[in-house]
Amino acid sequence: MKKAKLAFENGVVVEGINFGAEGETTGEVVFNTSLTGYQEAITDPSYKGQILIFTNPLIGNYGVNEEDIESRAPQVAGVVVYEISKLYSNWRATDSLENYLKKHGVVGISGVDTRFLVRQIREKGAMRGVISTIDLDDQSLITKARSVAEMNGLDLAISVTGNESYFFSKINEAKFFVVVYDFGVKFNIMRKLKNLGCNLLVVPANTSADHVLSLNPDGIVLSNGPGDPSALTYAVENIRKLIGKKPILGICLGHQLLGLAIGGKTYKMKFGHRGSNHPVKNLITGKIEITSQNHGFAIDPDSIKSTTAEVTHISLNDGTIEGMRLKDFPAFSVQYHPEASPGPHDSGYIFEEFVNLMKSWEV
C-alpha cells in the first residue's frame, strides 16, 4: 500500500493510503454529506477544480457502472475517504470505484479522519489543498496548497463545456425543442427533460444569445456548473438578452447567472451546500423538500430586492435563496438539483413546471 498525504492551506497535514491513481493533485477541498451516489458526485462537472471529501465512512461498496455517470468522465480533482471498499456488490456494477478512478487518473487518499477534516472546513471555510503520493514533505505540501488558485473570480465552466453543439435527444414526435446552455450540465437534467418529450440541443457556454434565438427554441435551460458565477460575464450578458424572449429554467450555476443577469450579486459561501439531505421550504406551497445540492456560491438576497424577482424557495439550514421567479417574464430558477440523481426526488416537479411554462408561452 502506497502512502499519500493531504495538506490544507492552513497548515493541516494528514497521512493516509493512496487509492485510485498515483501522483499529485490540487484544488479547493470541499465535503459531501450524501450517503449514496458517490459515482454521480465524482462525475458531476460542478466539482471541477475541487478535491472531494465524503463524510459517509465507507465508499465504493456497490462499485460503479456506465449508466449512472453524470458526465463522460470523473470531474473531481481528487477524492478523500475514511475507508475505500476493496469489494463491491451490486447487480449493475461493472467495476470497482478504485479501478474507475485509476483508469481516469484521479488521485485518492483513504484511511484519514474525515470527521476532523470536515470540522476544519466547517470552522474555517473551504480551503485549498493538495493530495500527493510523490511529495510527502509537510512544508512543501502546505506551500503547494497555498499556491492553488482561489475559487473567487475563477471561470471553470469554460473548461467543462463542450466545444460544439450536439443533440442529447432527438425524438420524432417531440413536444418541445429546448436549448441547453452547457456550463457543466449533468446528464440527468437532460434525461428528465427527454422523458417529458423534449428534444434537447446542448450548446457551448459562450454561445451568443442571437444564435440561440435564431434556433427558435420553445425554452432555454441554464445548466449547473463549476466556479464563480461572477466570472462568467459573457454568459450573464447573453442571458440578459434572452430574458423575456423565451421561457427560461436555471439550475444551480444557471440560477446564479440568472440572478446576475437581472442585476443581482453573488457571494462565496463559507463551505457551501453539498449533499442529498438539504431541507428547502417552497414558499408558494409551504411544503418542505429534501434536496440534492452542490454549490459554493449563492445570490445575495438584498441585491435582488429592487428587481422583478420573487424568492420562491429558501434553505432551512441557513436561509439562503434556493429558488426564484421573475414576475414580468417567463423565467424561474432553483439553486438545488431537481434532477437529484440518485435522489431524493421531492423536487422533480420543477421540470414539469418548466414544460407547463413552455405550454403557456405557446398560447
C-alpha positions in Angstrom: 0.0 0.0 0.0 1.4 3.3 -1.1 1.4 6.3 1.3 -0.3 9.5 0.5 -0.7 12.9 2.2 -3.3 15.6 2.1 -2.4 19.1 3.1 -4.6 22.2 3.7 -3.5 25.8 3.2 -4.0 26.4 6.9 -1.1 24.0 7.7 -3.1 20.9 8.5 -1.5 17.7 7.0 -2.7 14.2 7.3 -1.2 10.9 6.1 -3.2 8.0 4.6 -3.1 5.3 2.0 -3.4 6.0 -1.7 -6.1 4.6 -3.9 -7.1 5.3 -7.5 -4.3 6.9 -9.4 -0.9 7.8 -8.0 0.6 11.3 -8.4 -0.3 14.7 -7.1 -3.4 16.9 -7.5 -4.6 20.2 -6.2 -7.9 22.1 -5.8 -10.4 23.6 -3.4 -11.2 21.0 -0.7 -15.0 20.5 0.0 -17.2 17.9 1.5 -20.4 16.0 0.5 -22.8 14.6 3.1 -24.6 12.1 0.9 -25.0 8.5 2.0 -25.1 7.2 -1.6 -24.4 8.5 -5.1 -20.6 8.7 -5.0 -20.3 8.0 -8.7 -22.8 10.7 -9.6 -20.9 13.2 -7.4 -17.5 12.2 -8.8 -18.7 12.7 -12.4 -20.6 16.0 -11.7 -18.9 18.8 -13.6 -19.8 21.2 -10.8 -16.9 19.6 -8.8 -14.3 20.7 -11.4 -11.2 22.0 -9.6 -12.2 20.5 -6.3 -11.0 17.8 -4.0 -14.0 16.0 -2.6 -14.3 14.6 0.9 -17.1 12.1 1.5 -18.5 12.2 5.0 -20.0 8.7 4.7 -17.3 6.5 6.2 -17.4 3.6 3.6 -17.3 4.5 -0.1 -17.2 2.1 -3.0 -19.2 -0.8 -1.7 -21.6 -1.0 -4.7 -19.0 -0.4 -7.3 -19.5 1.7 -10.5 -21.4 1.3 -13.7 -21.8 3.2 -17.1 -25.4 4.1 -16.5 -25.2 6.4 -13.5 -22.5 8.8 -14.7 -23.4 12.5 -14.9 -20.7 13.3 -17.5 -18.3 11.4 -19.7 -15.6 11.1 -17.0 -14.8 11.9 -13.4 -14.6 15.7 -12.9 -13.2 15.9 -9.3 -9.6 16.9 -8.8 -9.2 14.2 -6.1 -11.2 12.0 -3.6 -10.8 11.7 0.2 -12.5 8.9 2.2 -12.2 7.3 5.6 -12.4 3.8 4.0 -12.5 2.6 0.4 -14.2 -0.7 0.0 -12.0 -3.3 -1.7 -15.1 -5.4 -2.5 -18.2 -4.3 -4.3 -21.6 -6.0 -4.7 -24.3 -4.8 -7.0 -26.0 -6.5 -9.9 -25.5 -3.3 -12.1 -21.8 -2.8 -11.2 -19.2 -3.3 -13.9 -16.0 -2.3 -12.0 -14.7 -1.1 -8.6 -14.5 2.5 -7.7 -10.8 2.3 -7.2 -10.2 0.9 -10.7 -12.5 3.5 -12.2 -10.5 6.3 -10.6 -7.2 4.7 -11.6 -8.4 4.4 -15.2 -9.3 8.1 -15.3 -6.2 9.4 -13.5 -8.0 10.6 -10.3 -5.8 10.6 -7.1 -7.5 9.4 -3.9 -6.5 9.1 -0.3 -8.1 6.8 2.3 -7.5 6.0 6.0 -7.8 9.6 7.2 -10.0 11.1 9.8 -12.7 12.7 7.6 -14.6 14.0 10.6 -11.6 16.0 11.6 -11.1 17.3 8.1 -14.7 18.3 7.7 -14.6 20.1 11.0 -11.7 22.1 9.8 -13.7 23.2 6.7 -16.8 23.9 8.7 -14.9 26.1 11.1 -12.5 27.8 8.7 -14.3 27.5 5.4 -13.5 25.7 2.2 -9.7 25.6 1.7 -7.2 25.0 -1.0 -5.4 21.7 -0.7 -3.2 19.1 -2.3 -3.1 15.3 -2.3 0.3 13.7 -3.2 1.9 10.3 -3.3 5.2 11.7 -4.7 5.9 14.5 -2.3 5.5 13.6 1.4 7.2 16.7 2.9 4.7 18.5 5.0 6.1 22.1 4.5 6.4 21.5 0.7 2.8 20.4 0.5 1.5 23.3 2.6 3.3 25.7 0.2 1.8 24.0 -2.8 -1.7 24.2 -1.2 -1.3 27.9 -0.7 -0.3 28.4 -4.4 -3.5 26.9 -5.7 -5.8 29.4 -7.5 -8.6 30.9 -5.4 -12.1 29.9 -6.4 -13.2 33.6 -6.3 -13.0 35.0 -9.8 -12.4 31.6 -11.5 -14.3 30.7 -14.7 -14.3 26.9 -14.7 -17.4 26.5 -16.8 -15.4 27.2 -19.9 -13.1 24.2 -19.1 -16.0 21.7 -18.9 -18.3 23.0 -21.6 -18.4 21.2 -25.0 -16.7 22.7 -28.0 -19.6 22.1 -30.3 -23.4 21.9 -30.2 -24.9 18.5 -30.1 -28.4 16.9 -29.8 -28.7 14.9 -26.5 -32.0 13.6 -27.7 -34.0 13.8 -30.9 -37.5 12.4 -30.5 -39.5 12.0 -33.7 -42.7 13.4 -32.2 -41.2 15.7 -29.5 -43.5 18.2 -27.9 -40.8 20.8 -27.3 -37.4 21.9 -28.6 -35.2 23.1 -25.8 -31.7 24.7 -26.0 -29.5 23.7 -23.0 -26.6 26.0 -22.2 -23.8 23.7 -21.1 -22.0 25.3 -18.2 -21.2 21.8 -16.9 -24.6 20.2 -17.4 -25.4 16.9 -15.7 -26.8 14.1 -17.8 -29.8 13.5 -15.6 -31.1 17.1 -16.2 -31.4 16.2 -19.8 -32.7 12.7 -19.1 -35.6 14.2 -17.2 -36.5 16.7 -19.9 -36.2 14.0 -22.6 -38.7 11.9 -20.6 -41.1 14.8 -20.7 -41.0 14.9 -24.5 -38.3 17.4 -25.2 -35.7 17.5 -28.0 -32.5 18.9 -26.5 -29.8 20.8 -28.3 -26.8 21.3 -26.0 -24.8 24.4 -26.8 -21.4 25.7 -25.5 -21.3 28.1 -22.6 -20.2 31.0 -24.7 -22.9 30.6 -27.4 -24.4 34.0 -28.3 -28.0 34.9 -27.5 -28.6 35.9 -31.1 -27.6 32.4 -32.3 -29.9 30.7 -29.7 -32.8 32.9 -30.7 -32.2 32.1 -34.3 -32.8 28.5 -33.5 -36.3 29.5 -32.2 -36.5 27.0 -29.3 -39.5 26.6 -27.1 -37.4 27.1 -24.0 -33.9 27.6 -22.7 -32.2 25.8 -19.8 -29.2 27.4 -18.0 -27.3 24.4 -16.5 -25.3 23.8 -13.4 -21.6 24.1 -13.5 -18.4 24.9 -11.5 -16.6 28.1 -10.5 -17.5 31.7 -9.7 -20.7 32.8 -11.5 -19.5 36.4 -11.5 -16.5 35.4 -13.7 -18.9 34.4 -16.5 -19.6 37.9 -17.8 -20.2 36.6 -21.3 -22.9 34.3 -20.0 -24.6 37.0 -18.0 -24.7 39.3 -21.0 -26.2 36.6 -23.2 -28.8 35.7 -20.6 -29.8 39.3 -20.2 -30.6 39.4 -23.9 -32.7 36.2 -23.6 -34.9 37.2 -20.7 -38.4 37.8 -21.9 -37.8 36.3 -25.3 -38.2 32.6 -24.4 -39.1 30.6 -21.2 -36.0 30.0 -19.1 -35.1 27.5 -16.4 -31.9 28.0 -14.4 -30.4 25.3 -12.2 -27.6 25.8 -9.7 -25.0 27.9 -11.5 -27.7 28.8 -14.0 -29.8 30.1 -11.1 -26.9 32.3 -10.0 -26.3 33.6 -13.6 -30.0 34.5 -13.9 -29.7 36.4 -10.7 -26.7 38.3 -12.0 -28.4 39.0 -15.3 -31.3 40.8 -13.6 -28.9 43.0 -11.6 -28.2 40.9 -8.5 -25.0 39.9 -6.9 -23.5 36.6 -5.8 -21.1 35.8 -2.9 -18.9 32.9 -1.9 -20.3 30.8 0.9 -18.2 29.7 3.8 -18.3 26.0 2.9 -21.3 25.7 0.6 -24.1 23.1 0.3 -23.1 19.7 -0.9 -25.2 16.6 -0.2 -28.6 15.0 -0.8 -30.2 15.9 2.5 -30.7 19.6 2.5 -34.2 20.9 3.6 -35.7 23.6 1.4 -39.0 25.4 2.0 -41.2 26.1 -1.0 -42.7 29.5 -0.1 -45.5 29.1 -2.7 -46.9 25.7 -1.4 -45.5 25.8 2.1 -44.1 22.3 1.7 -40.6 21.2 2.8 -38.5 19.5 0.2 -35.4 17.4 0.9 -33.0 18.3 -1.9 -29.7 17.4 -3.5 -27.3 20.3 -3.6 -23.8 21.2 -4.8 -22.8 24.8 -4.8 -20.3 27.1 -3.1 -21.8 30.5 -4.2 -25.2 32.0 -3.6 -27.3 35.0 -4.6 -27.2 38.0 -2.2 -30.9 38.4 -1.2 -30.5 42.2 -0.7 -29.2 42.6 -4.2 -32.4 41.4 -5.9 -34.9 43.3 -3.7 -35.3 46.0 -6.3 -35.5 43.6 -9.2 -38.5 41.8 -10.7 -37.5 38.6 -8.9 -39.6 36.9 -6.3 -38.0 34.4 -3.9 -39.8 31.1 -4.1 -37.6 28.7 -2.1 -35.3 29.2 0.9 -32.8 26.9 2.7 -34.0 25.9 6.2 -30.4 25.4 7.2 -29.1 28.9 6.7 -31.9 31.0 4.9 -30.1 31.3 1.5 -32.1 31.7 -1.6 -32.9 28.3 -3.2 -35.3 29.4 -5.8 -36.8 32.5 -7.5 -39.0 33.5 -10.4 -39.3 36.7 -12.5 -42.7 38.4 -12.1 -42.7 40.0 -15.5 -41.1 37.3 -17.6 -41.4 33.5 -18.1 -38.2 32.6 -16.2 -37.5 30.8 -12.9 -34.6 29.0 -11.3 -33.6 26.8 -8.4 -30.3 26.6 -6.6 -30.6 22.9 -5.8 -30.7 20.0 -8.2 -34.2 18.9 -9.1 -32.8 16.0 -11.2 -31.3 14.7 -8.0 -29.5 11.7 -9.3 -29.5 9.3 -7.3 -32.1 11.1 -5.1 -34.1 12.4 -3.3 -36.9 13.1 -5.8 -39.0 15.6 -3.9 -38.2 18.4 -6.5 -38.8 16.6 -9.7 -41.9 18.7 -10.3 -39.6 21.6 -11.4 -39.2 20.1 -14.8 -42.9 19.7 -15.2 -43.3 23.4 -14.2 -40.9 24.3 -17.0 -42.8 22.2 -19.5 -46.0 23.9 -18.4 -44.4 27.3 -18.8 -43.4 26.4 -22.4 -47.0 25.3 -23.0 -48.5 28.6 -21.7 -45.9 30.6 -23.6 -47.0 28.9 -26.8 -50.5 30.1 -26.2 
